[in-house]
Amino acid sequence: MSSSSCRGFATMAIRLALVAVVTAGLGCCFLAPQAPAGAPRGLSAPTLGAQMPEAETDGFASGWAPLLSLGAALGMLFGLAVQPAKAITAEQFSQLTYNQVRGSGLANRCPTVESNGSEVPVKSGSRLINVCFEPKSFAVEFETDKGKEFATTKLTTRQTYSLAFVEGSLDPNPITFKEQDGMDFAATTVKLPDGQYVPFLFTVKELVAKGEGSSFKPGFTWGGEFSVPSYRTGGFLDPKARGMYLGYDQAVALPAMQADGKGGQEDLFKETNKVFDLGKGAIEMEVNKVNQELGEIGGVFVSKQPSDTDMGAKAPRTILLKGIFYGKVVNA
Ligand SMILES: *[C@@H]1O[C@H](CO)[C@@H](O)[C@H](O)[C@H]1NC(C)=O
């Protein structure tokens, strides 16, 4: 990330009036949850294969050759692992085959935008398509003696946490995007430093994002609220086979609800009475690159949303996500 987008993050965090600790807690530039593969596996494998035999056939003493080639191979692997993620534009994405994308982590990445021109105008009845949200950091709010703080987390979900091909209507003055369709939710789990797992449904469902003006240009800020559906659906059965519309009403071998009406009954009730919680989230975005010719916009986002509630059994945690987004404006 360039330092300018870092600054973008910081100011956005302030604009959102998120706790001041956010910046301190997360650092300015987020740490990639899992270093994305430097290059798609399908692309890098042949390179690796082509170089390894060469290293082995070098004119070194036979005793050293295996060690050296191992070293070379490790060096190469390490080199690949720490290589910064290459930026891939939507056009380049569209030219990759299934096998080049498969297993590479690329399907989880948002396209980048190559600057061209100074603004992308929005006309009445336009659409924003191929919208992508790729979180780069995940933080969870928790209570301390000093108040609320955000803990950085470790991502435990594999490379399947981005939202992609989201689309909706787009109108100018003020620019208003109404989310309608796409891969707009991704079940994600992060792990807190104390080992606690926090599942949440990363989403922008029914997002209505607004920003002043009638064109996207670098520095343009917009945002709005979205709905957060339950992490689990009604058919989910808990470990005691209790569910919302399926399964048992009460856990077998647990004291029945009516037993005494005293301690522990409330927790038991919450576990037993499954509900499909609907939450609200908010997102702020800042455009930092536009491509006038292709109608593409790209930038950074900060989003805040509730976590899973285990179908009503637990209080939701607040998740703070920071990342990058992409979208393409198509005028009718
Ligand atoms: C935008 O792209 C078009 C087509 O590639 C090119 O002709 C034009 O010079 C570019 N404009 C800028 C400002 O880079």
Ligand as a Chemical Component Dictionary entry (heavy atoms), coordinates in Angstrom:
data_LIG
# 
_chem_comp.id                   LIG 
_chem_comp.type                 NON-POLYMER 
_chem_comp.pdbx_formal_charge   0 
_chem_comp.three_letter_code    LIG 
# 
loop_
_chem_comp_atom.comp_id 
_chem_comp_atom.atom_id 
_chem_comp_atom.alt_atom_id 
_chem_comp_atom.type_symbol 
_chem_comp_atom.charge 
_chem_comp_atom.model_Cartn_x 
_chem_comp_atom.model_Cartn_y 
_chem_comp_atom.model_Cartn_z 
_chem_comp_atom.pdbx_ordinal 
LIG C1 C1 C 0 -6.290 6.734  -21.535 1  
LIG O1 O1 O 0 -6.280 5.576  -22.351 2  
LIG C2 C2 C 0 -6.379 5.866  -23.752 3  
LIG C3 C3 C 0 -6.448 4.564  -24.503 4  
LIG O2 O2 O 0 -5.487 3.660  -24.077 5  
LIG C4 C4 C 0 -5.195 6.718  -24.211 6  
LIG O3 O3 O 0 -5.315 7.032  -25.554 7  
LIG C5 C5 C 0 -5.172 7.975  -23.363 8  
LIG O4 O4 O 0 -4.022 8.722  -23.680 9  
LIG C6 C6 C 0 -5.157 7.649  -21.862 10 
LIG N1 N1 N 0 -5.256 8.883  -21.129 11 
LIG C7 C7 C 0 -4.490 9.182  -20.087 12 
LIG C8 C8 C 0 -4.712 10.510 -19.454 13 
LIG O5 O5 O 0 -3.623 8.424  -19.676 14 
# 
loop_
_chem_comp_bond.comp_id 
_chem_comp_bond.atom_id_1 
_chem_comp_bond.atom_id_2 
_chem_comp_bond.value_order 
_chem_comp_bond.pdbx_ordinal 
LIG C1 O1 SING 1  
LIG C1 C6 SING 2  
LIG O1 C2 SING 3  
LIG C2 C3 SING 4  
LIG C2 C4 SING 5  
LIG C3 O2 SING 6  
LIG C4 O3 SING 7  
LIG C4 C5 SING 8  
LIG C5 O4 SING 9  
LIG C5 C6 SING 10 
LIG C6 N1 SING 11 
LIG N1 C7 SING 12 
LIG C7 C8 SING 13 
LIG C7 O5 DOUB 14 
# 
